[in-house]
Structures are given as C-alpha cells and as structure tokens.
Amino acid sequence: MSTIQLTPAQHAILAYAIEHTGGKIEWFPDNIKGGARKKVLDGMSNRALITTDGTDWFVAPEGYDALGRARPTPTTLHPDHEVEAAVSAAEANWAQEKHEAAKRLRKVDVEGKPRNRENSKQAAVIQMLQRPEGATINQICAATGWQAHTVRGTFAGAFKKKLGLTMTSEKPEGGERIYRIA
C-alpha cells in the first residue's frame, strides 16, 4: 500500500485519467482553473506522480501506486500502430547505417585489399615463424610495424594461449634469437 498522501484534487485528476483516458491528463475539477491547474500539475510532477511526453501529461507508474492501482503493462496499453511502424523503420535505418559504417571502418592490408584472417599481420607472422629459418623479433617488427614488446606479447597471448601453438627459440653464438613454431 502506498504512503503517498494526495490532495483531493490530485486524487480526482489521477483517478479520472486512469479510468477514462488511458492515463492521459485531460480533465480537471471545475474549481481548478488557469494558474491553479499549473500548480497542481507542477506538484504532481515534482512528486513523480505524472510524466510528460513534451506536449501532454500522463499518469506515471508512481501515480498508479499512489492510488493503489496496478501499473499498466504493455499488454494493457493500446499500441499506436503508426508509432510502432515509425519506430521499426527508424530501427531498420539505424541498423543499415551501422552496417555501412562498419564496412567503411574495416581494415585493409598494405595493397588496400580488405583484410581477412589469411592476410592479417598475425597470419603473416605465423608464416614467418613456420619458415625453416624462422624469424627474429626485429624481422617481425619490420614486417608488421609492431614494437618488440607487442611481438613478444603476441607470442605469449595469441599464439601460445589462444591458438595453442608451440614456440621454440634458439640463440646462435653472437646472433639474434630466432623463433619458430614447432
């Protein structure tokens, strides 16, 4: 049960709106005119008993609670088919714009072709590591534009943990460490 105390005017306005106009505030008692209507509306709005769509006032869920009435659910409301059609069209338009923006943002390879798993930097590094001679960190940095710590992180994260590849390395006398995929 609600503990909100309503004035007789507030009670009458909310009850009429719920019972006769689907929650839209259209009626006021005869003794509430002009500035008094604005004060009553402001008072109910400040207590969150009513809400506006910018033009009209409607009973808010808290207004239903204050009268001890069940809050409306989507199944008890009367849908506006024109509004639903406009919303559906706007959502479809938004989805199309999002899809087109995503297509524009897709990464491309060095030759300007769309990048995919076969021609990604990760795939290029794997190919370098599968060569019999393997690859050094510096060679991979030169080929990808990555920094050395990014290459090492890729070895540990993407290659070992995510892809489950087995990495080997050897350091020849006086040379750079060479990495391979076993």
N, C-alpha and C positions, 0 to 999 in steps of 0.2 A: 504494500500500500504506500502511496506517495505521501510525503510530508510537506509538499509544497502547498502553501496557503494561497488561494486565488481570491481575488475580489469578485463580487457578484458579476460585474461587467466582464471580467476576463473569463469567468466560468461560462457565462452565456455565449460569448463570442466563440470560444473554443468548441463548446458543445454543438452550437449551430453549424459551424464549419465541418465538424466531423460527421454529423448526422445528415446534412443536406447538400454540401458542396464538395464532397470528397476531400476535405481538409483545406480547401481554399477559403481564405478570409474574405467574404463578400458582404456580410451582414453585420450591423451594429445595432444595439438597442436604441430606441428613439431618443433617449436622453443623452446620447453620446454623439456630438456633432463637432465638426471643424477641428479646432486645436485639441479638444478632448480626445478625439479619435487618435490623433498623432501621439498623445501622451500614453494612451492605453497600448497602442502598438509598440512604442518605444519601451514601455515597461515590460511587455511580454517578450520582446526581442532581447532585452538585457538579461532576462532570466532564461533565455534559450527555449522558450515555450513555442515560439514561432520562428520561421525562417523565410527568406525571400529568394526569388529567382532573379531579382533585379527589377521586376515590374510588379509582381503580385506577392502577397504574403500567404504562407501555408503553415498549418499546424506542424510543429517539429515533433520528433519522437518523444521528447520530454513533455510536450503538451498533452499527448495521449496518456503518458504516465501520470501527469497531474490530475487528470480526470478519471484515472483508474481504468482506462480503455486499453484494449490490445493495440499494439503498434501495427501499422499497416505492413503487409508483406508484398513482394512483387506480384503474388497471385491475387491479392485483394485489390490492387491498383488497376485502373483501366489504362491499358497501354495506348499510346498515341502512335498510330502506325506511320504517320508522316515523319515523326521524330525518329522512330526506330529505323526507317528507311534512310533518313539523312545520316544517322549515326553509322549505319552499316556502310553507306557509301564513303563517308569520311574515313572509317577504319580501313576500307579497301584501298583508298587513295593513299593513306599513310603507309600501309604495308608495301604498296608498289613503289612509293618514293624511297622507302627504307631499302628495298631490294636494289633499286637502281643506284642509290648512294653506295651500297656495299660493293656493287660491281665496279664502280669508279675507284673505290679505295683498294681493290685487290692489288697485291704486289706483283711486280713484273720482274723478269730476270734481266741480265745485262743487255740482251739484244732487244728488250722491250716486249718480249712474249709473256703471256700470263704465266705466273709461276705456279707450279704444282709440286707434288711430292717428288717427282722424278727429276726436276731441275732446280730444286731448292738448294740453299747453301749446305744444309745438313746432308743432303744426298751427295753433293759434291765432296764434302769432307769424308764421307763413308767410302766413296770411290777412291779417294786419295789414300785412305788407310788400308784399302784392300789391295793396292798395288804391291808387287813383290818387294819393292824398295821402301814401302811405307811412306811416311811423311813426317816432317818436323813441325814443331809449333810455328816457326817462322814461315814455312811454306803455306801452312793452313791460313795464317794471318794474312799473308799476301793474296791468297786466292779468295778469301771471304771478306776481308776488310775488318775482321774482328780483332779485338785485342787478345793478348795471350791468356789473360785470366778468363775470358769468355770461352776460348777454345778448351781450356782445362775443365771449366765448368760443364761444357757440353759433353766432354768425355765422361765425367762422373755422373751427371744427371741424365741427359737424354740417352747416351749410348749405353752406359752400364746399367743404370737403374730402370729406365723406361723401356729401352729396346732389348736389354739383356745381352748386349754384345760383350765379348771378352777382349779386352785391350791388352796388348803386350808392348813393352818398350825396351829398348837397349841403347846404351850409350857407347859408341865406339871410342877408342883412345883418341883424345884430342878433338872429338867432333860433337855435333849436337845430338841430343836424344832423338831417336827415331821411334815413332809409334806405328803400330799395326793393329788390325783386327784379326784375331786368331781364328 
